[in-house]
Amino acid sequence: MSGHPPSPPESDRPTRAQTAFAECLKLTRGQPRLAELHAALAAALERLGQPLRVAIAGRASRGKSTLVNAMIDRDEVAVGRSETTSVVTELSYAAAPAVTVRYEDGGAVHGHPQDLHRLTVRDRDGAHPAPGVARVKYGVPSEFLKSFRLLDTPGLASVYEEDGTATEDALGLRSHRDSETALLAADALVFLIDSEVHEEDFALVERFAEKTPGKVTPVFAIGVYAKCDMHWRPGLPEADPLEQMRAVSGSRHASPQLSRYFFDMVAVAAVAAHGAARLTPGMVDALRALAKADPAELANRLLSGRRFVDGADFAPDVPASMRLELFEALQAWGLYRACRFLAEHPGAEAAQLRAHLREISGVGGLNEKLARHFGNRAAFIKLHSGLHRVRQGVTAAKAGAERAELAVLELVEQKLNELEYEDSSLDELDALAAFYAGDLGFTLAEREEILRVTGEHGTRCEQRLGRGADTPLAELERLALERAAHWSRRCEGASLPGRSRHVARIIRNSYQRILYRIRQAQSLLDIKE
C-alpha cells in the first residue's frame, strides 16, 4: 500500500516553542526585575513567526550591497566603489516599497522609499547620513524575501568605527541591551571574502568566531568569494572566472582554513546579476549594437573602462555616456558575456538576457544553497537562536533576583529544559555542530547521510530518507528501520570515539522519530480504509 507520510515537524516545532515561550511570558509578566527577560521572551516568540534573518557581512568594500541587490533581483540599496553603507538596512518582503526608520532611543517613524539612500549612505565628506538612526527597515516586493530577511551591514574593520559597531550589533556580536537589539540579531550569516583571499579576511573571520562561540560555524554560516569577475582576462575572454575560482578553492573539505567556519564557499560575480536588474530598454539596445563588434576587439577594448568608454572609433552608434552606464552596471566580464549572448541569440528578449546574466553570476546558486541549508532548517535555527538569547536573559536576571523571582526563574528554566528535551531539532543542530568541528571517523557515505537526515535536502520524512514523494510507506518504513539499526550499531560499538558516538545516537534517534511518523501515517491510512 502506498501513501505519503505527514509533513514533518517543521510546522509542529514552532508551535511547541511558541507555547513554551508564551507560558514563560505569563510567568515573568508584571515582574519589574525580570523586565529584560520578559522582553527577550517576547522577542524570541515574535521571531518564530518571521522569516529567517540572514546578515550579509564582510570587510568594507567587499561588495555586500551589490550582492544584496543581486540576491533580491532588484536595484534597491546603494552601491559604490568605496565604503557606502553606513547604517544596517533590513530588507523584508512588502507588496510595495516601504521604509521604517528606527532610532537609537527606541523610537520609529515611517519614511519614504526615495529617502533610502539618504538615510544609509555617508556623504562625500564622510558625514553620517542620519545621526541617531540605528537601522532602516526596507520593505521590497521580492519573492526571495518571503523566505528570508536580509541585513545589509556596514563594513567590518571600517575606517568609521561606529559603522563596524552597528554591524556587530546586527550580528549579535555584542551584548544585547534591550529586546529590540536581540530581536534584530541575525540567525545566520553570509560572509564575503575577497576572491584574492587576503589574510586580513581570515583574521576577521577568526575574530568573529572567537567573539561568538558556536555562531560562525558551518551550521549557521556560508562564505562567498566576492567579485570573481575581477579575475576575467580579456586575453582569454571565454574563460569563466567563476569556474577558475572554484577550481582553485576546491571543495569545502579541501579548504580546512575556511571549512571550520563555513558550510561552503560559493563563487559569485554579483555585479553581473545586479547589473541585469538595472538594465533599461535603452541599455539593452546598446548591448545589441555592441554585440555586432568583433569579440576579440570587444575584449581588447574592455581591458580598461576608459579604453572602452572613450574609443570613438569603436561602435560609433553607442555614445560614450551609454558605454559608461553599461560599464558601471555590468563591469568588463558581465558586459562581454551580455554581448556574446546577444550575438549568439540575436532574437533574445531582454528578460532572457537578464536571466542569462543571473545564471552565470552564481547568485542563483547561492540563493538555492541558502534555501537548502538554512531554509530547510529555518524553524530549528530560529528556535536555537531564541533559546540561546532567553537563557542569557535568565542568567542575567539571576544576579539581582530575590527569592520570589528566583522561583519564577526556576519555573522558566524548567519549561526551557522541557522544550529542549522534547524538540529533536536542537539535538540535530548539536550533531551538525560536532560533525563540522572535525573528523569524527565516519565514512563519506555516512557524512552525506548525516546531512540528509538532519534536513539538508528537506524535512519531510521521504526527503530525510533520500527518497521521492511517491515512495510507498512500506518502503520508507523498511529503510528507516534499516538505517536506525545501522546507527544503533555505530553508537554502541567501540570503533568510534565518545563525541562520534554521541552524534551517532542523535542520528539513530532521528531515524526512530521518522519511523514513528511513518507508522502514524500508515495507521491513519488503515483507519480510513
C-alpha positions as CSV (number, residue, x, y, z in Angstrom):
1,M,0.0,0.0,0.0
2,S,1.3,3.4,-0.9
3,G,0.8,6.8,0.7
4,H,2.7,9.8,1.9
5,P,4.0,10.4,5.4
6,P,2.8,13.6,7.1
7,S,4.8,16.8,6.8
8,P,7.4,16.6,9.5
9,P,8.0,18.7,12.5
10,E,8.6,22.0,10.5
11,S,5.1,23.2,11.4
12,D,4.8,21.4,14.8
13,R,8.1,22.6,16.3
14,P,7.5,26.4,16.2
15,T,4.0,25.7,17.7
16,R,5.6,23.8,20.6
17,A,8.2,26.5,21.1
18,Q,5.6,29.3,20.8
19,T,3.6,27.6,23.6
20,A,6.6,27.3,25.8
21,F,7.7,30.9,25.3
22,A,4.1,32.1,25.9
23,E,3.9,30.2,29.2
24,C,7.2,31.8,30.2
25,L,5.9,35.2,29.3
26,K,2.9,34.7,31.7
27,L,5.3,33.7,34.5
28,T,7.5,36.9,34.0
29,R,4.7,39.4,33.3
30,G,4.4,42.1,36.0
31,Q,7.9,41.3,37.5
32,P,9.9,44.6,37.3
33,R,13.3,42.9,38.0
34,L,12.5,40.4,35.2
35,A,11.5,43.0,32.6
36,E,14.6,42.4,30.4
37,L,14.0,38.6,30.4
38,H,10.3,39.2,29.6
39,A,11.3,41.4,26.7
40,A,13.8,38.7,25.5
41,L,11.0,36.1,25.6
42,A,8.6,38.3,23.7
43,A,11.3,38.9,21.1
44,A,12.1,35.2,20.8
45,L,8.4,34.4,20.4
46,E,7.9,37.0,17.7
47,R,10.9,35.8,15.8
48,L,9.5,32.3,15.4
49,G,6.8,33.6,13.1
50,Q,9.1,35.7,10.9
51,P,11.4,34.6,8.0
52,L,15.0,33.6,8.9
53,R,17.2,36.7,9.2
54,V,20.5,36.4,7.3
55,A,23.2,39.0,7.7
56,I,25.4,39.9,4.7
57,A,28.8,40.8,6.3
58,G,32.4,41.2,5.5
59,R,35.1,43.8,5.3
60,A,34.4,47.2,3.9
61,S,34.2,47.4,0.1
62,R,33.7,43.7,-0.5
63,G,30.5,44.2,-2.5
64,K,27.9,43.4,0.2
65,S,25.3,45.8,-1.1
66,T,25.8,44.7,-4.7
67,L,25.3,41.1,-3.5
68,V,22.1,42.0,-1.6
69,N,20.7,43.7,-4.8
70,A,21.6,40.6,-6.8
71,M,20.0,38.2,-4.4
72,I,16.7,40.0,-4.4
73,D,17.0,40.6,-8.2
74,R,16.4,44.3,-7.9
75,D,18.3,47.6,-7.8
76,E,17.5,49.0,-4.4
77,V,20.3,49.6,-1.9
78,A,23.1,52.0,-2.7
79,V,26.4,50.7,-4.1
80,G,29.7,52.3,-4.6
81,R,33.4,51.8,-5.2
82,S,34.4,52.8,-1.7
83,E,32.6,52.3,1.7
84,T,29.0,53.0,1.0
85,T,26.6,51.5,3.6
86,S,26.8,53.2,7.0
87,V,23.5,52.1,8.6
88,V,22.3,48.5,8.9
89,T,19.5,48.0,6.4
90,E,17.0,45.2,7.0
91,L,15.2,44.1,3.8
92,S,11.9,42.3,4.2
93,Y,9.0,41.4,1.9
94,A,6.4,44.0,1.2
95,A,3.8,44.3,-1.5
96,A,5.1,47.9,-2.2
97,P,8.3,49.6,-1.2
98,A,8.1,51.0,2.3
99,V,10.7,52.4,4.8
100,T,10.7,52.4,8.6
101,V,13.4,54.3,10.4
102,R,14.4,53.0,13.9
103,Y,16.3,55.4,16.2
104,E,18.8,54.6,18.9
105,D,16.4,55.9,21.6
106,G,13.9,53.2,20.6
107,G,11.6,55.3,18.5
108,A,10.5,54.5,15.0
109,V,8.9,56.5,12.1
110,H,7.8,55.7,8.6
111,G,9.8,57.2,5.8
112,H,9.6,57.5,2.1
113,P,11.3,54.8,-0.2
114,Q,13.1,57.5,-2.1
115,D,14.9,58.5,1.1
116,L,16.6,55.1,1.5
117,H,20.0,56.2,0.1
118,R,19.9,59.5,2.0
119,L,19.3,57.6,5.2
120,T,22.0,54.9,4.7
121,V,24.9,56.4,2.8
122,R,27.6,58.8,4.0
123,D,28.2,62.0,2.1
124,R,31.4,62.8,0.2
125,D,32.9,64.3,3.4
126,G,32.2,61.1,5.4
127,A,29.5,62.6,7.5
128,H,26.9,60.2,8.9
129,P,23.7,60.4,6.8
130,A,21.2,60.4,9.6
131,P,22.6,60.9,13.2
132,G,20.6,58.9,15.7
133,V,19.4,56.3,13.3
134,A,20.1,52.8,14.5
135,R,18.8,50.9,11.4
136,V,16.5,51.2,8.4
137,K,13.9,48.6,7.6
138,Y,13.0,48.5,3.9
139,G,10.1,46.5,2.5
140,V,10.6,45.3,-1.0
141,P,8.3,43.2,-3.4
142,S,10.9,40.5,-3.9
143,E,9.9,36.8,-3.8
144,F,13.2,35.9,-2.2
145,L,12.3,38.0,0.8
146,K,9.2,35.9,1.5
147,S,11.6,33.2,2.8
148,F,14.5,35.3,4.2
149,R,15.1,38.7,5.6
150,L,18.5,40.2,4.6
151,L,20.6,42.5,6.7
152,D,22.8,44.7,4.6
153,T,25.6,45.7,7.0
154,P,28.3,48.3,7.0
155,G,31.8,47.0,6.5
156,L,33.7,45.5,9.4
157,A,37.1,46.9,10.1
158,S,35.7,50.2,8.6
159,V,37.5,53.4,8.9
160,Y,34.3,54.6,10.5
161,E,34.3,52.9,13.9
162,E,30.5,53.3,14.5
163,D,29.7,51.5,11.2
164,G,31.5,48.4,12.4
165,T,29.8,48.6,15.7
166,A,26.4,48.7,14.0
167,T,27.3,45.6,12.1
168,E,28.4,43.8,15.3
169,D,25.0,44.7,16.9
170,A,23.2,43.3,13.8
171,L,25.2,40.1,14.0
172,G,24.6,39.7,17.7
173,L,28.3,40.0,18.4
174,R,27.8,42.4,21.3
175,S,25.8,42.1,24.5
176,H,22.2,42.9,23.9
177,R,21.0,45.9,25.8
178,D,17.3,45.5,25.0
179,S,14.8,43.2,23.3
180,E,14.9,45.2,20.1
181,T,18.5,44.5,19.6
182,A,18.0,40.8,20.4
183,L,15.1,40.7,18.0
184,L,17.2,42.1,15.2
185,A,20.3,40.0,15.7
186,A,20.9,37.7,12.8
187,D,20.0,34.0,12.8
188,A,22.5,33.1,10.0
189,L,25.4,34.6,8.2
190,V,26.7,35.1,4.6
191,F,30.3,36.3,4.9
192,L,32.0,37.9,1.9
193,I,35.7,37.2,1.3
194,D,37.7,38.8,-1.5
195,S,38.3,36.4,-4.3
196,E,42.0,37.1,-3.8
197,V,41.6,35.6,-0.3
198,H,43.6,38.1,1.7
199,E,44.9,37.1,5.1
200,E,43.0,40.0,6.6
201,D,39.8,38.3,5.7
202,F,40.9,35.1,7.6
203,A,41.8,37.2,10.6
204,L,38.5,38.9,10.6
205,V,36.6,35.6,10.4
206,E,38.7,34.2,13.3
207,R,37.9,37.3,15.4
208,F,34.2,36.7,14.6
209,A,34.4,33.1,15.6
210,E,36.2,34.0,18.9
211,K,33.6,36.5,19.9
212,T,30.6,34.3,19.1
213,P,31.4,30.6,20.0
214,G,29.1,28.4,18.1
215,K,27.7,31.1,15.8
216,V,30.3,31.4,13.0
217,T,30.1,27.7,12.1
218,P,29.0,25.6,9.1
219,V,25.6,25.2,10.7
220,F,24.9,28.9,10.6
221,A,27.3,30.4,8.0
222,I,28.1,30.3,4.3
223,G,31.1,32.0,2.8
224,V,31.1,33.8,-0.5
225,Y,34.1,34.6,-2.8
226,A,33.1,38.0,-3.9
227,K,33.9,39.9,-7.1
228,C,35.1,36.8,-9.0
229,D,34.5,38.7,-12.3
230,M,37.6,40.7,-11.5
231,H,39.7,37.6,-12.5
232,W,38.4,37.8,-16.1
233,R,41.2,38.3,-18.5
234,P,40.4,39.7,-22.0
235,G,43.3,37.7,-23.4
236,L,41.2,34.6,-22.6
237,P,37.8,36.0,-23.0
238,E,35.8,32.8,-23.0
239,A,37.3,31.5,-19.7
240,D,34.8,31.5,-16.9
241,P,36.3,33.3,-13.9
242,L,33.9,31.7,-11.5
243,E,34.9,28.2,-12.7
244,Q,38.5,29.2,-12.3
245,M,37.8,30.3,-8.7
246,R,36.0,27.1,-7.9
247,A,39.0,25.1,-9.3
248,V,41.4,27.0,-7.2
249,S,39.4,26.9,-4.0
250,G,38.4,23.2,-4.3
251,S,35.5,21.7,-2.3
252,R,34.6,22.5,1.3
253,H,36.5,19.6,2.6
254,A,39.6,20.7,0.7
255,S,39.7,24.1,2.3
256,P,40.4,23.4,6.0
257,Q,41.0,27.1,6.9
258,L,37.5,28.0,5.8
259,S,35.6,24.8,6.3
260,R,36.0,25.3,10.1
261,Y,33.6,28.3,9.8
262,F,31.5,27.9,6.6
263,F,29.3,25.2,5.2
264,D,30.5,26.0,1.8
265,M,32.4,28.7,-0.2
266,V,30.4,30.0,-3.1
267,A,32.0,31.9,-6.0
268,V,29.8,34.8,-7.3
269,A,30.0,37.7,-9.7
270,A,27.2,39.7,-8.1
271,V,27.7,42.7,-10.3
272,A,26.5,40.7,-13.3
273,A,23.3,39.8,-11.6
274,H,22.8,43.3,-10.1
275,G,23.6,44.8,-13.5
276,A,21.0,42.6,-15.1
277,A,18.4,44.1,-12.8
278,R,19.5,47.6,-13.7
279,L,19.2,47.2,-17.5
280,T,16.8,49.6,-19.2
281,P,15.4,49.1,-22.7
282,G,18.0,51.7,-24.0
283,M,20.8,49.8,-22.4
284,V,19.7,46.5,-24.0
285,D,19.5,48.2,-27.4
286,A,23.1,49.5,-26.9
287,L,24.2,46.0,-25.9
288,R,22.7,44.7,-29.2
289,A,24.7,47.2,-31.1
290,L,27.9,46.3,-29.2
291,A,27.2,42.6,-29.9
292,K,27.9,43.1,-33.6
293,A,31.5,44.0,-32.9
294,D,34.3,41.5,-33.3
295,P,34.6,39.6,-30.0
296,A,38.4,39.9,-29.8
297,E,38.2,43.7,-30.4
298,L,35.4,44.0,-27.8
299,A,37.5,42.1,-25.2
300,N,40.5,44.2,-26.1
301,R,38.5,47.4,-25.5
302,L,37.4,46.1,-22.2
303,L,41.0,45.9,-20.9
304,S,40.1,49.2,-19.1
305,G,36.9,51.1,-18.6
306,R,38.5,54.3,-20.1
307,R,39.6,52.5,-23.2
308,F,36.0,51.1,-23.7
309,V,34.2,54.3,-23.0
310,D,36.4,56.8,-24.9
311,G,37.1,54.7,-28.0
312,A,35.3,56.9,-30.6
313,D,36.3,54.6,-33.4
314,F,34.6,51.6,-31.8
315,A,30.9,51.0,-32.1
316,P,30.1,54.7,-33.0
317,D,26.4,54.1,-32.7
318,V,26.7,53.7,-28.9
319,P,27.6,57.1,-27.3
320,A,30.2,57.4,-24.7
321,S,27.7,58.2,-22.0
322,M,25.8,54.9,-22.7
323,R,29.0,52.9,-22.7
324,L,29.9,54.4,-19.3
325,E,26.5,53.5,-18.0
326,L,26.9,49.9,-19.2
327,F,30.4,49.5,-17.8
328,E,29.3,50.8,-14.4
329,A,26.4,48.5,-14.4
330,L,28.0,45.3,-15.6
331,Q,31.7,45.7,-15.5
332,A,34.0,44.1,-18.1
333,W,33.1,40.5,-17.8
334,G,29.4,41.0,-17.4
335,L,29.4,43.3,-20.4
336,Y,31.4,40.9,-22.5
337,R,29.1,38.0,-21.6
338,A,26.0,40.0,-22.3
339,C,27.3,40.9,-25.8
340,R,28.3,37.4,-26.6
341,F,24.8,36.1,-25.5
342,L,23.1,38.6,-27.8
343,A,25.5,37.8,-30.6
344,E,24.7,34.1,-30.3
345,H,20.9,34.7,-29.7
346,P,20.1,37.8,-31.8
347,G,16.3,37.3,-31.2
348,A,16.6,37.0,-27.4
349,E,14.4,39.3,-25.4
350,A,15.6,41.5,-22.6
351,A,14.2,39.1,-20.0
352,Q,16.2,36.2,-21.4
353,L,19.4,38.3,-21.3
354,R,18.7,39.2,-17.7
355,A,18.1,35.5,-16.8
356,H,21.3,34.5,-18.6
357,L,23.4,37.1,-16.7
358,R,21.9,36.0,-13.4
359,E,22.5,32.3,-14.2
360,I,26.2,32.8,-14.9
361,S,26.7,35.1,-12.0
362,G,26.4,32.3,-9.4
363,V,23.9,34.3,-7.4
364,G,21.1,31.9,-8.2
365,G,23.2,29.0,-7.0
366,L,23.9,30.9,-3.7
367,N,20.2,31.6,-3.2
368,E,19.5,27.9,-3.8
369,K,22.2,26.9,-1.3
370,L,20.7,29.3,1.3
371,A,17.2,27.8,0.8
372,R,18.5,24.3,1.1
373,H,21.0,24.7,4.0
374,F,19.2,27.4,6.0
375,G,15.7,27.4,4.7
376,N,15.0,23.7,5.4
377,R,16.1,24.3,9.0
378,A,14.7,27.8,9.4
379,A,12.4,26.9,12.3
380,F,15.1,25.0,14.1
381,I,17.7,27.8,13.7
382,K,15.2,30.4,14.9
383,L,14.4,28.2,17.9
384,H,18.0,27.7,18.6
385,S,18.7,31.4,18.5
386,G,15.8,32.3,20.6
387,L,16.6,29.8,23.3
388,H,20.2,31.0,23.4
389,R,19.2,34.6,24.0
390,V,16.5,33.7,26.5
391,R,18.9,31.6,28.5
392,Q,21.3,34.5,28.5
393,G,18.4,36.6,29.9
394,V,17.8,34.1,32.6
395,T,21.4,34.1,33.7
396,A,21.5,37.9,33.8
397,A,18.2,38.0,35.8
398,K,19.5,35.7,38.5
399,A,22.2,38.3,39.5
400,G,19.7,40.7,41.1
401,A,16.8,38.4,41.8
402,E,15.1,37.9,45.2
403,R,13.5,34.7,46.4
404,A,10.2,35.0,44.7
405,E,11.9,36.0,41.4
406,L,14.3,33.1,41.7
407,A,11.3,30.8,42.0
408,V,9.9,32.2,38.8
409,L,13.3,31.8,37.0
410,E,13.4,28.2,38.1
411,L,10.0,27.6,36.5
412,V,11.1,29.3,33.3
413,E,14.3,27.2,33.2
414,Q,12.2,24.1,33.7
415,K,10.0,24.9,30.7
416,L,13.0,25.7,28.6
417,N,14.6,22.4,29.6
418,E,11.4,20.5,28.7
419,L,11.3,22.2,25.3
420,E,14.9,21.3,24.6
421,Y,14.2,17.7,25.7
422,E,11.1,17.4,23.5
423,D,12.4,19.1,20.4
424,S,14.8,16.8,18.5
425,S,15.8,19.6,16.1
426,L,18.1,21.1,18.8
427,D,19.9,17.7,19.1
428,E,20.3,17.6,15.4
429,L,21.8,21.1,15.3
430,D,24.2,19.9,18.1
431,A,25.1,16.8,16.0
432,L,25.8,19.0,13.0
433,A,28.0,21.3,15.0
434,A,30.0,18.3,16.2
435,F,30.0,16.9,12.7
436,Y,31.6,20.1,11.3
437,A,34.0,20.6,14.1
438,G,36.3,17.8,12.9
439,D,36.9,14.3,11.6
440,L,34.6,12.0,13.6
441,G,35.6,8.8,11.9
442,F,32.5,8.5,9.7
443,T,32.7,7.2,6.1
444,L,32.0,9.6,3.3
445,A,28.6,7.9,2.7
446,E,27.7,8.4,6.4
447,R,28.8,12.0,6.3
448,E,26.3,12.6,3.4
449,E,23.7,10.7,5.3
450,I,24.1,12.9,8.4
451,L,23.4,16.0,6.3
452,R,20.4,14.4,4.6
453,V,18.7,13.0,7.7
454,T,19.1,16.3,9.6
455,G,17.2,18.2,6.8
456,E,19.8,19.4,4.3
457,H,17.6,18.4,1.3
458,G,14.2,18.9,3.0
459,T,12.5,18.0,6.2
460,R,9.7,15.6,5.0
461,C,10.2,12.0,6.0
462,E,11.0,10.8,2.5
463,Q,13.4,13.7,1.9
464,R,15.3,12.8,5.1
465,L,15.5,9.2,3.8
466,G,16.7,10.3,0.4
467,R,13.6,9.1,-1.5
468,G,11.0,10.7,-3.7
469,A,7.5,11.9,-2.7
470,D,5.8,8.8,-4.4
471,T,7.8,6.2,-2.4
472,P,5.4,3.7,-0.7
473,L,5.1,3.9,3.1
474,A,6.2,0.3,3.3
475,E,9.5,1.1,1.6
476,L,10.1,4.2,3.8
477,E,9.4,2.1,6.9
478,R,11.8,-0.6,5.8
479,L,14.5,2.0,5.0
480,A,14.0,3.8,8.3
481,L,14.3,0.5,10.2
482,E,17.5,-0.4,8.3
483,R,19.2,2.9,9.0
484,A,18.1,3.1,12.6
485,A,19.7,-0.4,13.1
486,H,22.9,0.7,11.4
487,W,23.3,3.8,13.6
488,S,22.5,1.7,16.7
489,R,25.4,-0.5,15.9
490,R,27.6,2.5,15.3
491,C,26.8,4.2,18.6
492,E,27.1,1.0,20.6
493,G,30.3,-0.2,19.2
494,A,33.9,0.7,20.2
495,S,35.1,1.8,16.8
496,L,34.0,5.5,17.3
497,P,35.3,8.0,19.9
498,G,32.9,9.4,22.5
499,R,31.9,12.5,20.6
500,S,31.3,10.5,17.5
501,R,29.1,8.0,19.4
502,H,27.1,11.0,20.7
503,V,26.4,12.1,17.1
504,A,25.6,8.5,16.1
505,R,23.0,8.3,18.9
506,I,21.4,11.5,17.7
507,I,21.2,10.2,14.1
508,R,19.8,6.9,15.4
509,N,17.1,8.8,17.3
510,S,16.3,10.9,14.2
511,Y,15.6,7.7,12.3
512,Q,13.5,6.4,15.1
513,R,11.3,9.5,15.1
514,I,11.0,9.2,11.3
515,L,9.9,5.6,11.7
516,Y,7.3,6.7,14.3
517,R,5.8,9.3,12.0
518,I,5.7,6.8,9.1
519,R,3.8,4.4,11.2
520,Q,1.5,7.1,12.3
521,A,0.7,7.9,8.7
522,Q,0.2,4.2,8.0
523,S,-2.3,3.9,10.9
524,L,-4.3,6.9,9.6
525,L,-4.5,5.3,6.1
526,D,-5.6,2.0,7.7
527,I,-8.3,3.7,9.7
528,K,-9.6,5.5,6.5
529,E,-9.8,2.2,4.7
